Amino acid sequence: MAALHTKQKLNTGAEIPAVGLGTWQDAGAQEDAVTEALKAGYRHIDTARIYGTEPAVGAAIKKSGISRSEIFITTKLWNNSHHPDDVEPALDASLKDLGTDYLDLYLMHWPSPFARGDTLMPKKDDKIQTGDADYVDTWKAMEKTLKSGKTKAIGISNFSKAELERLLKEANVVPAAHQIECHPWLQQQSFTAFHKSKGIHIQQYSPFGNQNAIYSSGQNMGKLIDDPTIVEVGKKYGKTGAQVALAWGIANGHSVLPKSKTPERIRSNLAGDFKLEKEDLDKLNAIDKKLRFNDPSGNFGWDFYTDLDGKK
């Protein structure tokens, strides 16, 4: 299954492989999954402090024998470490678990702070305890980690347009990337165009939409990868619906982060890096349903995505 191994450009000048392996969920299976992915030709691995998969990712990279400089590694700052004094220690802890002395990209996972401390999900009476750190101050602390060389680029995840606009107004460094839920059923075309105008690269998590059973709102409907238009386009190229969904993101200049622990599917997802003809891209661009599947607003004590498509 040939793949193009497309690379996209960040505003730092660095290249980011268009297909990355996501490592959310199934922490125990991730060392094998990353090992398989690297063997298959992936050179972009996405993890996060909250996933609990940084040690597995680090172990698989070490075992692979592939030079560190050949692999693009992203991890994310968790909400309990938003206080500016906690940002660098949190990054140091991630670097230690990953077994590396630098990241290619460090993202603020959410704009929402939790209470300070070692507890990842601090709760009182079963409710998340929120913190009072301002994401602009968190960002300024992240900017300092660039100067120290501990990360080559910094970015954000799950911000609304208003939150991003405020950040841009206050920040010294424009985010290199914004990781968001994005797929053919949640295309957010005006939001992604805004990013392009600011030189911010889009990374798509959940590129298969409601494929993930954790998204309860997506369970009483057909799957995105079985969408008739996606399937029809796939037939033309001899590709699966999943591969077409990935190719759509790459054609739009994004990087895509499919996750799987099945060796065959890991390889198959990499082959989602193929070129769509313009007429097929146009067809796919017309199937947007503005369907958002991931919104933890109720749990996190923060109203996310208030000005974006798919907000219920």
Backbone hydrogen bonds in HBPLUS format (Angstrom, degrees):
<---DONOR---> <-ACCEPTOR-->    atom                        ^
c    i                          cat <-CA-CA->   ^        H-A-AA   ^      H-
h    n   atom  resd res      DA  || num        DHA   H-A  angle D-A-AA Bond
n    s   type  num  typ     dist DA aas  dist angle  dist       angle   num
A0004-LEU N   A0273-ASP O   3.00 MM 269  5.59 160.2  2.04 147.1 153.3     1
A0018-ALA N   A0006-THR O   2.86 MM  12  5.48 176.2  1.87 147.0 146.1     2
A0008-GLN N   A0016-ILE O   2.85 MM   8  5.25 169.6  1.86 150.6 148.7     3
A0016-ILE N   A0008-GLN O   2.78 MM   8  5.25 161.9  1.81 151.7 157.1     4
A0010-LEU N   A0014-ALA O   2.87 MM   4  5.41 167.1  1.88 167.8 168.0     5
A0013-GLY N   A0010-LEU O   2.96 MM   3  5.48 164.1  1.99 116.8 122.0     6
A0256-VAL N   A0018-ALA O   2.75 MM 238  6.12 160.4  1.79 169.2 167.3     7
A0020-GLY N   A0256-VAL O   2.89 MM 236  6.17 167.3  1.91 168.7 171.3     8
A0021-LEU N   A0044-HIS O   2.86 MM  23  6.39 154.5  1.93 152.8 154.1     9
A0046-ASP N   A0021-LEU O   2.92 MM  25  5.93 173.6  1.92 158.7 156.7    10
A0022-GLY N   A0258-PRO O   2.94 MM 236  5.55 173.8  1.94 131.7 133.1    11
A0023-THR N   A0046-ASP O   3.18 MM  23  6.23 127.4  2.47 156.2 168.2    12
A0029-ALA N   A0026-ASP O   2.86 MM   3  5.48 152.0  1.94 120.7 129.3    13
A0030-GLN N   A0027-ALA O   3.24 MM   3  5.44 164.1  2.26 109.3 114.1    14
A0033-ALA N   A0029-ALA O   3.11 MM   4  6.29 154.8  2.18 145.1 152.9    15
A0034-VAL N   A0030-GLN O   2.82 MM   4  5.91 169.3  1.83 153.7 155.3    16
A0035-THR N   A0031-GLU O   2.99 MM   4  6.09 155.8  2.05 141.5 149.0    17
A0036-GLU N   A0032-ASP O   2.90 MM   4  6.12 162.3  1.93 150.4 154.4    18
A0037-ALA N   A0033-ALA O   2.88 MM   4  6.10 158.6  1.92 147.7 154.3    19
A0038-LEU N   A0034-VAL O   2.90 MM   4  6.09 166.7  1.91 155.5 157.7    20
A0039-LYS N   A0035-THR O   3.06 MM   4  6.22 156.1  2.12 145.2 152.2    21
A0040-ALA N   A0036-GLU O   2.85 MM   4  6.10 143.8  1.98 145.1 155.7    22
A0040-ALA N   A0037-ALA O   3.08 MM   3  4.99 118.3  2.47  91.1 106.6    23
A0041-GLY N   A0037-ALA O   3.06 MM   4  6.36 123.5  2.39 140.2 154.7    24
A0042-TYR N   A0037-ALA O   2.94 MM   5  5.33 158.0  1.98 149.4 143.4    25
A0041-GLY N   A0038-LEU O   3.19 MM   3  5.17 142.0  2.35  94.5 105.3    26
A0072-PHE N   A0043-ARG O   2.76 MM  29  5.99 173.2  1.77 141.7 143.6    27
A0045-ILE N   A0072-PHE O   2.89 MM  27  6.30 157.8  1.94 165.9 172.6    28
A0074-THR N   A0045-ILE O   3.06 MM  29  6.43 162.7  2.09 163.3 166.6    29
A0047-THR N   A0074-THR O   2.86 MM  27  6.03 164.0  1.89 148.5 154.1    30
A0051-TYR N   A0048-ALA O   3.11 MM   3  5.33 136.7  2.30 101.8 113.7    31
A0049-ARG N   A0076-LYS O   3.32 MM  27  5.94 169.1  2.33 140.1 143.1    32
A0052-GLY N   A0049-ARG O   3.24 MM   3  5.88 147.5  2.35 112.9 120.4    33
A0057-VAL N   A0053-THR O   2.94 MM   4  6.18 161.8  1.98 159.4 164.8    34
A0058-GLY N   A0054-GLU O   2.90 MM   4  6.09 167.7  1.92 157.0 160.2    35
A0059-ALA N   A0055-PRO O   2.90 MM   4  6.09 158.4  1.95 147.1 153.0    36
A0060-ALA N   A0056-ALA O   2.99 MM   4  6.16 161.5  2.02 149.3 153.8    37
A0061-ILE N   A0057-VAL O   3.00 MM   4  6.22 159.4  2.04 152.8 158.3    38
A0062-LYS N   A0058-GLY O   3.01 MM   4  6.17 162.9  2.04 149.0 153.9    39
A0063-LYS N   A0059-ALA O   2.96 MM   4  6.10 160.8  1.99 147.8 153.2    40
A0064-SER N   A0060-ALA O   2.99 MM   4  6.07 136.8  2.18 139.2 150.2    41
A0064-SER N   A0061-ILE O   3.20 MM   3  5.14 127.9  2.49  92.3 105.8    42
A0070-GLU N   A0067-SER O   2.94 MM   3  5.53 158.5  1.99 117.5 124.5    43
A0071-ILE N   A0068-ARG O   3.06 MM   3  5.54 164.0  2.09 116.7 121.8    44
A0104-ASP N   A0073-ILE O   3.03 MM  31  5.28 150.1  2.12 146.1 153.7    45
A0105-LEU N   A0073-ILE O   3.21 MM  32  6.51 142.7  2.36 154.3 150.1    46
A0075-THR N   A0105-LEU O   3.23 MM  30  6.76 150.3  2.32 160.0 166.5    47
A0107-LEU N   A0075-THR O   3.04 MM  32  6.43 163.4  2.07 149.5 154.5    48
A0077-LEU N   A0107-LEU O   2.74 MM  30  6.11 158.5  1.79 167.2 174.5    49
A0109-HIS N   A0077-LEU O   3.21 MM  32  5.68 161.7  2.25 145.1 150.2    50
A0081-SER N   A0078-TRP O   3.04 MM   3  5.82 163.3  2.07 124.4 128.9    51
A0114-PHE N   A0079-ASN O   2.87 MM  35  5.14 171.5  1.88 123.2 120.5    52
A0086-ASP N   A0083-HIS O   2.70 MM   3  5.33 155.3  1.76 126.3 134.9    53
A0090-ALA N   A0086-ASP O   3.02 MM   4  6.06 150.5  2.10 144.0 152.5    54
A0091-LEU N   A0087-VAL O   2.97 MM   4  6.26 155.0  2.03 149.9 157.1    55
A0092-ASP N   A0088-GLU O   2.82 MM   4  6.09 160.8  1.86 155.8 161.3    56
A0093-ALA N   A0089-PRO O   2.98 MM   4  6.20 152.9  2.05 144.0 150.5    57
A0094-SER N   A0090-ALA O   3.07 MM   4  6.38 153.8  2.14 145.4 152.2    58
A0095-LEU N   A0091-LEU O   2.86 MM   4  6.17 161.8  1.90 156.6 161.7    59
A0096-LYS N   A0092-ASP O   2.93 MM   4  6.15 156.9  1.99 147.4 153.6    60
A0097-ASP N   A0093-ALA O   3.07 MM   4  6.33 163.7  2.10 146.8 150.6    61
A0098-LEU N   A0094-SER O   2.88 MM   4  6.07 151.0  1.97 149.7 158.4    62
A0099-GLY N   A0095-LEU O   2.87 MM   4  5.94 117.4  2.27 137.9 153.3    63
A0100-THR N   A0095-LEU O   3.16 MM   5  5.40 161.4  2.20 146.7 150.4    64
A0099-GLY N   A0096-LYS O   3.14 MM   3  5.09 144.0  2.28  95.8 106.6    65
A0103-LEU N   A0150-LYS O   2.84 MM  47  6.28 142.4  1.98 131.7 142.5    66
A0152-LYS N   A0103-LEU O   2.91 MM  49  6.23 148.1  2.01 139.7 148.4    67
A0106-TYR N   A0153-ALA O   2.97 MM  47  6.37 149.3  2.06 139.6 147.8    68
A0155-GLY N   A0106-TYR O   2.89 MM  49  6.14 149.4  1.98 145.4 145.5    69
A0108-MET N   A0155-GLY O   2.98 MM  47  6.43 146.2  2.09 130.8 136.4    70
A0157-SER N   A0108-MET O   2.94 MM  49  5.95 109.7  2.45 169.3 162.8    71
A0131-GLY N   A0113-PRO O   2.98 MM  18  4.87 168.4  1.99 105.5 106.1    72
A0115-ALA N   A0129-GLN O   2.84 MM  14  5.53 149.0  1.93 146.7 139.5    73
A0129-GLN N   A0122-PRO O   2.68 MM   7  5.52 163.9  1.71 152.5 152.2    74
A0124-LYS N   A0127-LYS O   2.82 MM   3  5.29 156.2  1.88 146.3 151.1    75
A0127-LYS N   A0124-LYS O   2.95 MM   3  5.29 158.4  2.00 111.9 119.0    76
A0137-ASP N   A0134-ASP O   2.87 MM   3  5.40 123.7  2.19 115.0 128.6    77
A0138-THR N   A0134-ASP O   3.05 MM   4  6.42 156.4  2.11 151.3 158.8    78
A0139-TRP N   A0135-TYR O   2.88 MM   4  5.98 155.6  1.94 138.7 145.1    79
A0140-LYS N   A0136-VAL O   3.00 MM   4  6.30 152.0  2.08 142.4 149.7    80
A0141-ALA N   A0137-ASP O   3.10 MM   4  6.41 146.9  2.22 142.7 150.8    81
A0141-ALA N   A0138-THR O   3.12 MM   3  5.22 122.5  2.47  96.2 110.5    82
A0142-MET N   A0138-THR O   2.98 MM   4  6.36 143.9  2.11 143.1 154.1    83
A0142-MET N   A0139-TRP O   2.95 MM   3  4.86 116.1  2.37  91.6 108.4    84
A0143-GLU N   A0139-TRP O   2.83 MM   4  6.21 146.2  1.94 150.4 160.4    85
A0145-THR N   A0142-MET O   2.96 MM   3  5.21 130.6  2.21 101.7 115.2    86
A0146-LEU N   A0143-GLU O   3.15 MM   3  5.42 143.0  2.29 102.2 112.5    87
A0148-SER N   A0144-LYS O   3.20 MM   4  6.60 146.1  2.32 144.7 153.9    88
A0149-GLY N   A0146-LEU O   3.02 MM   3  5.23 148.9  2.12 102.9 112.7    89
A0176-ALA N   A0154-ILE O   2.84 MM  22  5.89 174.2  1.84 163.9 161.9    90
A0156-ILE N   A0177-ALA O   2.99 MM  21  6.42 157.1  2.04 153.4 156.3    91
A0179-GLN N   A0156-ILE O   2.93 MM  23  6.44 159.2  1.98 144.9 146.6    92
A0158-ASN N   A0179-GLN O   3.15 MM  21  6.57 145.7  2.27 149.6 158.3    93
A0164-LEU N   A0160-SER O   3.01 MM   4  6.16 156.0  2.07 143.1 149.7    94
A0165-GLU N   A0161-LYS O   2.79 MM   4  6.04 160.1  1.83 154.6 160.5    95
A0166-ARG N   A0162-ALA O   2.98 MM   4  6.17 157.8  2.03 146.0 151.6    96
A0167-LEU N   A0163-GLU O   3.01 MM   4  6.22 156.5  2.07 142.5 149.3    97
A0168-LEU N   A0164-LEU O   2.88 MM   4  6.15 162.0  1.91 155.1 159.3    98
A0169-LYS N   A0165-GLU O   3.08 MM   4  6.28 148.3  2.19 142.7 150.8    99
A0170-GLU N   A0166-ARG O   3.12 MM   4  6.37 146.4  2.23 146.6 155.0   100
A0170-GLU N   A0167-LEU O   3.12 MM   3  5.24 123.0  2.46  97.2 111.3   101
A0171-ALA N   A0167-LEU O   2.77 MM   4  5.67 143.4  1.91 157.1 166.8   102
A0201-HIS N   A0176-ALA O   3.06 MM  25  6.12 161.8  2.09 134.6 132.8   103
A0178-HIS N   A0201-HIS O   2.80 MM  23  6.25 146.4  1.91 165.6 174.2   104
A0203-GLN N   A0178-HIS O   3.03 MM  25  6.06 166.6  2.04 136.2 136.9   105
A0180-ILE N   A0203-GLN O   2.92 MM  23  6.28 156.5  1.98 179.2 171.6   106
A0205-TYR N   A0180-ILE O   2.89 MM  25  5.85 166.5  1.90 139.9 144.4   107
A0183-HIS N   A0186-LEU O   3.31 MM   3  5.16 159.1  2.36 112.6 118.8   108
A0186-LEU N   A0183-HIS O   2.81 MM   3  5.16 158.1  1.86 119.0 126.6   109
A0289-LYS N   A0185-TRP O   3.23 MM 104  4.75 142.8  2.37  97.6 108.0   110
A0290-LYS N   A0185-TRP O   2.85 MM 105  5.79 104.7  2.43 129.6 149.4   111
A0291-LEU N   A0185-TRP O   2.87 MM 106  5.70 167.8  1.88 148.5 149.7   112
A0192-THR N   A0188-GLN O   2.85 MM   4  6.10 161.5  1.88 163.5 169.6   113
A0193-ALA N   A0189-GLN O   2.98 MM   4  6.06 149.9  2.07 139.6 148.1   114
A0194-PHE N   A0190-SER O   3.02 MM   4  6.20 147.3  2.13 138.2 146.5   115
A0195-HIS N   A0191-PHE O   3.18 MM   4  6.55 151.1  2.26 142.6 149.4   116
A0196-LYS N   A0192-THR O   3.03 MM   4  6.37 157.6  2.09 146.7 152.5   117
A0197-SER N   A0193-ALA O   3.01 MM   4  6.31 154.7  2.08 148.8 155.0   118
A0198-LYS N   A0195-HIS O   2.94 MM   3  5.13 138.3  2.11 101.3 114.0   119
A0199-GLY N   A0195-HIS O   2.93 MM   4  6.10 108.1  2.46 141.8 160.7   120
A0200-ILE N   A0195-HIS O   2.92 MM   5  4.92 172.5  1.92 140.0 138.6   121
A0199-GLY N   A0196-LYS O   3.10 MM   3  5.01 157.1  2.15 100.8 108.0   122
A0255-SER N   A0202-ILE O   3.05 MM  53  6.59 155.6  2.11 151.7 159.4   123
A0204-GLN N   A0255-SER O   2.80 MM  51  6.20 164.8  1.82 157.6 161.9   124
A0257-LEU N   A0204-GLN O   3.06 MM  53  6.04 143.6  2.19 170.1 165.2   125
A0209-GLY N   A0206-SER O   2.93 MM   3  5.28 155.4  1.99 121.2 120.9   126
A0211-GLN N   A0208-PHE O   3.32 MM   3  5.64 140.9  2.48 113.9 124.8   127
A0215-TYR N   A0212-ASN O   3.09 MM   3  5.98 164.3  2.12 124.6 128.5   128
A0218-GLY N   A0215-TYR O   2.99 MM   3  5.62 156.3  2.05 117.0 124.5   129
A0219-GLN N   A0216-SER O   3.21 MM   3  5.46 168.5  2.23 116.4 116.7   130
A0226-ASP N   A0223-LYS O   2.93 MM   3  5.32 155.3  1.99 111.6 119.8   131
A0227-ASP N   A0224-LEU O   2.92 MM   3  5.18 164.6  1.94 116.1 118.7   132
A0230-ILE N   A0227-ASP O   2.99 MM   3  5.30 113.5  2.44 107.5 123.5   133
A0231-VAL N   A0227-ASP O   2.91 MM   4  6.16 164.8  1.93 163.9 169.0   134
A0232-GLU N   A0228-PRO O   2.90 MM   4  5.98 158.1  1.95 145.3 151.6   135
A0233-VAL N   A0229-THR O   2.97 MM   4  6.18 163.0  2.00 149.8 153.7   136
A0234-GLY N   A0230-ILE O   2.94 MM   4  6.13 155.9  2.00 145.0 152.5   137
A0235-LYS N   A0231-VAL O   3.03 MM   4  6.36 149.5  2.13 148.7 155.4   138
A0236-LYS N   A0233-VAL O   3.16 MM   3  5.45 125.5  2.48 103.2 115.9   139
A0237-TYR N   A0234-GLY O   3.04 MM   3  5.40 129.6  2.31 105.3 117.8   140
A0238-GLY N   A0234-GLY O   2.84 MM   4  5.80 117.3  2.24 146.7 164.9   141
A0239-LYS N   A0234-GLY O   2.84 MM   5  4.56 169.1  1.85 134.7 135.1   142
A0238-GLY N   A0235-LYS O   3.31 MM   3  4.96 147.4  2.42  92.4 101.7   143
A0244-VAL N   A0240-THR O   3.04 MM   4  6.35 152.2  2.12 147.5 155.3   144
A0245-ALA N   A0241-GLY O   2.97 MM   4  6.25 156.3  2.03 149.1 155.3   145
A0246-LEU N   A0242-ALA O   3.14 MM   4  6.46 151.0  2.23 146.9 154.0   146
A0247-ALA N   A0243-GLN O   2.95 MM   4  6.20 161.5  1.98 147.4 152.8   147
A0248-TRP N   A0244-VAL O   2.91 MM   4  6.12 149.7  2.00 150.3 157.9   148
A0249-GLY N   A0245-ALA O   3.44 MM   4  6.73 156.3  2.50 138.3 142.5   149
A0250-ILE N   A0246-LEU O   3.05 MM   4  6.40 164.5  2.07 156.9 161.0   150
A0251-ALA N   A0247-ALA O   2.87 MM   4  5.98 157.1  1.92 148.6 154.9   151
A0252-ASN N   A0248-TRP O   3.22 MM   4  6.47 132.9  2.45 137.5 149.0   152
A0252-ASN N   A0249-GLY O   3.07 MM   3  5.19 133.7  2.29  97.2 110.2   153
A0254-HIS N   A0249-GLY O   3.09 MM   5  5.42 156.6  2.15 151.8 145.2   154
A0253-GLY N   A0250-ILE O   2.90 MM   3  5.13 158.2  1.95 112.4 115.7   155
A0265-ARG N   A0262-THR O   2.96 MM   3  5.33 116.1  2.38 109.1 124.9   156
A0266-ILE N   A0262-THR O   2.86 MM   4  6.05 157.0  1.91 163.1 170.6   157
A0267-ARG N   A0263-PRO O   3.06 MM   4  6.34 159.9  2.10 149.9 154.0   158
A0268-SER N   A0264-GLU O   2.92 MM   4  6.13 157.2  1.97 142.4 149.8   159
A0269-ASN N   A0265-ARG O   2.83 MM   4  5.97 154.8  1.89 149.4 154.2   160
A0271-ALA N   A0268-SER O   3.08 MM   3  5.20 127.6  2.37  97.2 110.8   161
A0272-GLY N   A0269-ASN O   2.90 MM   3  5.16 156.9  1.95 109.1 113.9   162
A0273-ASP N   A0270-LEU O   3.21 MM   3  6.03 155.5  2.27 117.3 120.6   163
A0280-ASP N   A0277-GLU O   2.95 MM   3  5.45 128.4  2.22 110.6 124.0   164
A0281-LEU N   A0277-GLU O   2.99 MM   4  6.32 156.0  2.05 154.5 162.3   165
A0282-ASP N   A0278-LYS O   2.84 MM   4  6.08 158.5  1.88 155.0 160.6   166
A0283-LYS N   A0279-GLU O   3.13 MM   4  6.34 148.5  2.23 132.2 140.1   167
A0284-LEU N   A0280-ASP O   3.00 MM   4  6.29 159.2  2.05 147.9 152.9   168
A0285-ASN N   A0281-LEU O   2.82 MM   4  6.05 150.2  1.91 148.9 158.0   169
A0286-ALA N   A0283-LYS O   3.16 MM   3  5.34 148.5  2.26  99.3 108.8   170
A0287-ILE N   A0284-LEU O   3.21 MM   3  5.57 171.4  2.22 115.6 116.6   171
A0299-ASN N   A0296-PRO O   2.91 MM   3  5.37 122.9  2.24 113.1 127.8   172
A0300-PHE N   A0296-PRO O   2.95 MM   4  6.03 157.6  2.00 163.9 170.6   173
A0308-LEU N   A0305-TYR O   3.02 MM   3  5.16 167.8  2.04 122.0 120.5   174
